[in-house]
Amino acid sequence: MTKYRVTVDREICIGCGACVGICPENFEMEDGKSKPKKKVVEKLSCNQEAADNCPVSCIRVEKIKD
């Protein structure tokens, strides 16, 4: 099964919370910055949508080699 790594560059995150609004099942705010609840997921689901809508592009969703 394909897996994806979800990362947030917390240094450039502005804490807008868009990712939490789009994908609350895998994003949360910690100390005013975004953080993935799971760093490895089996489905893109809303993770890619959160990455695509991040205003500072600090979220990365990368396919992990099988």
Helices and strands as residue ranges (DSSP letters): E 3-8, H 18-22, E 27-30, E 33-36, E 40-41, H 47-53, E 59-64
